[in-house]
Structure formats: structure tokens, C-alpha cells
Amino acid sequence: MPMNLSDVALFCAIVASGSLSAAGRQAGLSPMAVSRRLAALERELGVRLIHRTTRSVALTADGETFLPLAQTMLDAREAATATFSEQHEGLSGVLRVTASHRIGRALVVPLAVRLMAENPRLHVDLTFSDGIVDIVAAGIDVAIRVATLQASELVAVPVADNPRILCAAPAYLAAHGFPGRLADLDAHACLTLHAMEAWTFRQAGHPVAKRIKGQLSASSVDAVHAACIAGAGLALLTYWDVAQDLADGTLNNLALEDAEPEHLAIWAVLPTRQQMPARVRRFIDGLKTELVVSLPAQGR
């Protein structure tokens, strides 16, 4: 006889709420009915899952082992239900996304607006931060990140190339000239982020950290970007920070003879889990489609 997933869900509700009566109130069941269904699940598994007292419940060792398996089964049921219902009714639920301010405004917001228009039952919750958000603790479905990723238990899906671009405003270049080689940066005003004393380039296939200096440093990419457009100096920004500026001539892409900026990518970072909700999958696919454009020669 197949396992009753309703009983599995009730078991998880007991653990989450801390009592049989609280789980029963959530499910519209009496405490006696909850107790009978928990006992039925335990008989099917052949183990005791929960110690009961009149005041509280506690997981047994077998219950501790079964809990993550139970949650996986419920996640799989939810994913299967969502997959087939969304084929007919569109995306639903809440899509929680975090990204940097610039990537969020330029890429995430337009895509979120389109997905909501196409799927009236879909809700989107956006968190924009230039810092790293703990997506597991915050309950985030997907984080859009550009920085080099560190080893972790999170799942990282590549979305698009996003090379760094050395750039400056035409007014600055008219007044101070173009740098030709990496060493020439010493003679230029370089706009920096706080705690970033060096820019990473590649020379002959090897990474090189070039120490930089300038009159202005800032805590955000937005501030560096604005100062660069205003003609305050050179900036090292990612392609998707400056794509529109390069296209309309607001900024110039500076190619050095002996070095190229570090190559980066845009990543979709997910919590560690086997099932990806359809709304998350559609968001990532949509982002990939948005980013299929020609990159500058150094990024190809």
C-alpha cells in the first residue's frame, strides 16, 4: 500500500507546530484524529517517530531520520502538482528573488513585470542589495550574482557571460588621454569601491592584481558608475552595468594592449534542493533569453 502523503504532511506539521493539537487546528482535525493518523504512519514505517506527552512532542531518533525524507516527498508532490497545473493555468505562488541594485533594476524588474503580466496568479518579491544575502535564511528562491562564487552547498546555474569592462567618459579621455598598457593606469584617476585596492586583470593567461589609486572611492557600484559618467576617472565595471552606456557612447570601452579585465559571469544561485519550482525555472530561462546579446570582443 503506498504511503499516505497527507499523513506525511501531518507529521511535518506536528514537528513544525510542536504539538498534535496545533497541527490538528491547522488541518481541521481533532487531536484524537491526528494521533490516529500519526500512529498509522508509524505502523506503516515500523518505527516510532514522535515521543508524546500531555504537554509536548519530541522526535525520536527514527523521527529525526525520517523528517528530511518526509520534506523531500512533500517538495516532490508540490513540484509535480505545480508543473501540471501551470501547464494549464500559468505560474502561481510567490517568486522571491535577490540581486544587486543595478542588475535588479536593469534585468530583474523588466522580466518580473512581464512574467506577472503573463501569469496573473504569480506574485514576485524582490530584494535588491549590493551585499550577499543569505538566501536560505531569508527564504529566497533565487539570487542573481556576478561575483566569483565561493564553494558552498548552494546550487549555482550559469546564466550569461558578464566580463569586466575598463571604461571612461569621453570628456575624461579628451582631457587625460587613453591608457594603452596596464602600467599606464598609474597615471590615471581610478574610481574604486571601498576595500578594493586592486583590480584583477589577466596577462598571458595569468591573473594579475593591479594596485590602483584615485581621488574617489565609494561604497556602491552605482556611485562609481555615476562618477565615471561624470568624467571623474576610469572605472572597472561589469558589462551589464554599462551595456547601455557603451551602446549610446556615454562611456568608452578601453582595451589595453597587454592585459584584459577579469572574466565574470552572471549566476542564478539556488538553495540546495532537488526540485526547482516552475516559476523559478521560467524566471531563469527568461533571464537567459534576455541576456542572449552580443558581448564586447574581449568577452566572447
VMD Tcl script that draws the C-alpha trace (Angstrom):
set ca {
  {0.00 0.00 0.00}
  {1.56 3.37 -0.98}
  {2.41 5.82 1.78}
  {-0.31 8.39 2.51}
  {1.30 11.76 1.81}
  {-1.42 13.52 3.81}
  {-0.18 11.64 6.87}
  {3.39 12.58 5.99}
  {2.33 16.24 5.76}
  {0.58 15.94 9.11}
  {3.76 14.52 10.66}
  {5.73 17.54 9.37}
  {3.04 19.88 10.71}
  {3.29 18.27 14.17}
  {7.05 18.78 14.19}
  {6.74 22.40 12.97}
  {3.99 23.37 15.42}
  {5.30 21.41 18.39}
  {2.03 19.71 19.31}
  {-0.65 17.41 18.00}
  {-3.44 19.85 18.86}
  {-1.80 22.74 16.98}
  {-1.26 20.56 13.92}
  {-4.86 19.43 14.19}
  {-6.16 23.02 14.27}
  {-4.19 23.78 11.08}
  {-5.62 20.69 9.35}
  {-9.14 20.96 10.78}
  {-8.75 17.71 12.73}
  {-9.28 16.75 16.36}
  {-6.22 15.83 18.45}
  {-7.53 12.24 18.56}
  {-7.73 12.08 14.76}
  {-4.20 13.46 14.47}
  {-2.96 10.85 16.95}
  {-4.62 8.02 14.99}
  {-3.12 9.15 11.68}
  {0.34 9.56 13.21}
  {0.04 6.05 14.66}
  {-0.96 4.72 11.23}
  {2.14 6.28 9.67}
  {4.33 4.80 12.40}
  {2.80 1.34 11.85}
  {3.48 1.60 8.12}
  {7.12 2.53 8.72}
  {7.52 0.09 11.60}
  {9.13 2.69 13.87}
  {8.09 5.26 16.45}
  {8.55 8.76 15.05}
  {7.48 11.01 17.92}
  {7.51 10.81 21.71}
  {4.17 12.18 23.00}
  {3.47 13.68 26.39}
  {0.47 15.66 27.58}
  {2.42 18.91 27.11}
  {4.80 18.43 24.21}
  {6.14 16.19 21.47}
  {9.72 15.30 20.57}
  {11.25 13.48 17.64}
  {12.71 10.05 18.22}
  {15.99 9.10 16.54}
  {13.95 7.46 13.77}
  {11.82 10.58 13.53}
  {14.95 12.69 13.06}
  {15.98 10.39 10.21}
  {12.55 10.42 8.59}
  {11.91 14.19 8.76}
  {14.16 15.26 5.82}
  {12.83 12.34 3.77}
  {9.28 13.44 4.53}
  {10.03 17.01 3.48}
  {11.58 15.75 0.24}
  {8.43 13.75 -0.53}
  {6.24 16.79 0.07}
  {8.50 19.00 -2.06}
  {8.26 16.46 -4.87}
  {4.46 16.39 -4.63}
  {4.31 20.19 -4.69}
  {6.64 20.36 -7.70}
  {4.63 17.75 -9.61}
  {1.33 19.46 -8.84}
  {2.70 22.86 -9.83}
  {4.24 21.53 -13.04}
  {0.97 20.11 -14.39}
  {-1.34 22.82 -13.09}
  {0.89 25.54 -14.54}
  {0.73 23.93 -17.99}
  {-2.95 24.88 -18.00}
  {-3.26 27.77 -15.56}
  {0.12 29.52 -15.72}
  {2.66 30.20 -12.97}
  {1.47 30.75 -9.41}
  {2.79 31.31 -5.90}
  {5.46 33.75 -4.76}
  {8.77 34.08 -6.61}
  {11.40 35.53 -4.26}
  {14.46 36.98 -6.00}
  {17.50 38.90 -4.79}
  {20.04 40.76 -6.94}
  {22.32 43.78 -6.88}
  {20.66 47.16 -7.35}
  {21.90 47.72 -10.92}
  {21.30 44.18 -12.18}
  {17.96 44.20 -10.39}
  {16.73 47.40 -11.99}
  {18.14 46.68 -15.45}
  {17.27 42.98 -15.81}
  {15.19 41.54 -12.98}
  {12.42 44.16 -12.77}
  {11.51 44.12 -16.51}
  {11.46 40.31 -16.52}
  {9.37 40.16 -13.32}
  {6.85 42.62 -14.76}
  {6.48 40.54 -17.92}
  {6.10 37.25 -16.02}
  {3.40 38.76 -13.79}
  {1.53 40.10 -16.84}
  {1.63 36.64 -18.42}
  {0.73 34.85 -15.16}
  {-1.90 36.71 -13.10}
  {-1.61 34.27 -10.17}
  {2.15 34.85 -9.83}
  {3.48 37.21 -7.16}
  {7.08 38.48 -7.10}
  {9.05 39.60 -4.04}
  {12.31 41.43 -4.87}
  {15.23 42.15 -2.52}
  {17.97 44.33 -4.01}
  {21.27 44.56 -2.16}
  {24.90 45.00 -3.17}
  {25.83 42.70 -0.28}
  {25.48 38.92 -0.15}
  {22.06 37.85 1.13}
  {21.74 34.54 3.00}
  {19.13 33.07 0.67}
  {18.43 30.05 2.86}
  {17.75 32.12 5.99}
  {15.76 34.71 4.02}
  {13.66 32.14 2.17}
  {14.84 33.39 -1.25}
  {14.13 31.22 -4.30}
  {16.95 32.53 -6.49}
  {19.81 35.03 -6.17}
  {21.31 36.68 -9.24}
  {25.03 37.13 -8.57}
  {28.04 38.37 -10.50}
  {30.90 37.98 -8.04}
  {33.24 35.00 -8.27}
  {31.44 32.23 -6.39}
  {32.90 30.51 -3.37}
  {32.42 26.81 -2.69}
  {29.18 26.21 -0.79}
  {26.19 23.89 -0.58}
  {24.16 26.25 -2.78}
  {23.37 25.37 -6.38}
  {24.81 27.79 -8.98}
  {23.41 27.86 -12.53}
  {25.33 29.89 -15.17}
  {23.11 32.44 -16.90}
  {25.38 34.59 -19.11}
  {28.89 35.94 -19.53}
  {29.49 39.27 -17.81}
  {33.12 40.37 -18.36}
  {34.55 43.33 -16.54}
  {34.92 46.46 -18.66}
  {37.57 49.15 -18.18}
  {35.75 52.32 -19.18}
  {35.73 56.10 -19.02}
  {33.65 59.03 -20.23}
  {34.67 60.75 -23.49}
  {35.22 64.02 -21.59}
  {37.73 62.38 -19.25}
  {39.60 60.76 -22.14}
  {39.71 64.04 -24.06}
  {41.34 65.71 -21.06}
  {43.68 62.91 -19.90}
  {44.22 60.60 -22.87}
  {43.72 56.85 -23.28}
  {45.69 54.30 -21.25}
  {47.44 51.89 -23.61}
  {49.03 49.41 -21.24}
  {48.37 48.17 -17.73}
  {51.19 50.29 -16.29}
  {49.52 53.42 -17.70}
  {46.78 53.16 -15.07}
  {49.27 54.64 -12.58}
  {48.90 57.99 -14.34}
  {45.09 57.98 -14.29}
  {42.39 58.65 -11.71}
  {40.80 55.29 -10.91}
  {37.36 55.15 -9.28}
  {37.26 52.44 -6.65}
  {34.93 50.60 -4.36}
  {35.68 50.62 -0.64}
  {38.15 47.91 0.43}
  {39.07 47.26 -3.21}
  {42.71 48.33 -3.50}
  {43.45 46.37 -6.68}
  {41.79 45.50 -9.96}
  {42.19 41.99 -11.37}
  {43.41 41.56 -14.96}
  {44.81 38.67 -16.97}
  {48.20 38.86 -18.66}
  {49.40 35.93 -20.80}
  {46.64 33.82 -19.29}
  {47.58 34.55 -15.67}
  {45.69 36.69 -13.12}
  {47.40 39.95 -12.14}
  {46.29 42.22 -9.30}
  {46.95 45.84 -10.27}
  {47.03 48.29 -7.37}
  {45.09 51.44 -8.21}
  {44.63 54.91 -6.79}
  {42.39 57.89 -7.27}
  {40.62 60.73 -5.52}
  {37.26 59.00 -5.22}
  {36.16 55.74 -3.65}
  {32.58 54.71 -2.92}
  {30.54 52.08 -1.13}
  {28.34 51.19 -4.11}
  {28.69 50.32 -7.79}
  {26.01 52.92 -8.55}
  {28.18 55.70 -7.13}
  {31.27 54.57 -9.08}
  {29.19 54.32 -12.23}
  {27.77 57.83 -11.81}
  {31.21 59.31 -11.12}
  {32.61 57.61 -14.22}
  {29.84 59.05 -16.41}
  {30.54 62.48 -14.88}
  {34.14 62.27 -16.09}
  {35.87 61.74 -12.74}
  {38.11 58.89 -13.92}
  {38.41 55.29 -15.06}
  {36.16 52.57 -13.68}
  {36.24 48.78 -13.83}
  {32.61 47.70 -14.05}
  {30.82 44.64 -15.38}
  {29.42 44.59 -18.89}
  {25.79 44.56 -17.77}
  {26.42 47.59 -15.55}
  {27.46 49.65 -18.58}
  {25.94 47.92 -21.65}
  {23.58 50.81 -22.42}
  {26.28 53.42 -21.77}
  {28.61 51.70 -24.24}
  {25.84 51.45 -26.82}
  {24.94 55.14 -26.69}
  {28.51 56.46 -26.33}
  {28.15 57.75 -22.76}
  {31.17 55.60 -21.85}
  {34.04 54.19 -23.90}
  {35.36 50.63 -23.56}
  {39.14 50.82 -23.06}
  {41.14 47.87 -24.44}
  {44.69 47.59 -23.09}
  {47.46 46.16 -25.27}
  {48.95 43.84 -22.66}
  {46.08 42.85 -20.36}
  {42.35 42.26 -20.25}
  {39.98 42.58 -17.30}
  {38.87 39.57 -15.31}
  {36.12 37.47 -16.90}
  {32.99 37.04 -14.82}
  {29.54 35.55 -15.36}
  {26.03 36.12 -14.13}
  {24.83 33.20 -12.00}
  {21.48 32.12 -10.66}
  {22.11 30.75 -7.16}
  {19.51 28.44 -5.63}
  {19.07 26.86 -2.21}
  {20.22 23.25 -2.07}
  {17.19 21.18 -3.07}
  {16.30 18.67 -5.74}
  {13.08 20.20 -7.06}
  {13.08 23.58 -8.82}
  {9.61 25.21 -8.83}
  {8.32 26.01 -12.31}
  {8.21 29.74 -11.51}
  {11.94 29.67 -10.70}
  {12.79 27.66 -13.80}
  {10.77 30.03 -16.01}
  {12.46 33.06 -14.43}
  {15.95 31.67 -15.07}
  {15.08 30.69 -18.64}
  {13.65 34.16 -19.22}
  {16.80 35.78 -17.87}
  {18.97 33.66 -20.16}
  {16.86 34.73 -23.14}
  {17.16 38.41 -22.16}
  {20.94 38.14 -21.99}
  {21.50 36.47 -25.37}
  {23.10 39.52 -26.97}
  {26.48 40.31 -28.47}
  {29.15 40.87 -25.86}
  {32.22 43.02 -26.45}
  {35.11 41.29 -28.23}
  {37.03 40.65 -25.01}
  {34.00 38.89 -23.52}
  {33.43 36.43 -26.37}
}
mol new
graphics top color blue
foreach p $ca { graphics top sphere $p radius 0.5 }
foreach p [lrange $ca 0 end-1] q [lrange $ca 1 end] { graphics top cylinder $p $q radius 0.2 }
display resetview
